[in-house]
Amino acid sequence: MTEDRMRFALLLVPTLIGFASAAHAERDYPWCVFGGGLGAPGECMYSTREQCLASASGRWNTYCDINPRVRFKQPAPRRTH
């Protein structure tokens, strides 16, 4: 393996592991970005309103609001894996 490929692999593996663990997170974050073509669920990955506002800033037609699952205390959908 060349040195460049080795560096790439050393950077890629931790990144992929991070994405895999985030995808299986069972936490419902309290703040979501909605609108701007994000679809019905929005991006619900923010712990604070400030984080949400920072993410929505500069994005066309987006806004922050409380995660509906948190607001109405609905359980997260069960995964069927």
C-alpha positions, 0 to 999 in steps of 0.5 A: 500500500502506498503512503498516500493510500495508507493516510487516506485509510487512516482518515477514512476508517474513523470517519466511517465509524463515527457516521455508523455510531451516529446513525444508530443513536437512539436520542431525540435531540430537542431542536430541529431545522425545518424547511429549505427542502429538508423534508418532513422530519427535518434535521433533528440533531441539535442540543441547543437552540443556538446550535440549531440557529447557527445551522439554519443561518444562511440556508434558504427558507429554514427555521428552528423549532422544537423537535415534535417527538420531544414536544409531544413525548412520542417514542422514536420509531423502532428500527427493524434491522 
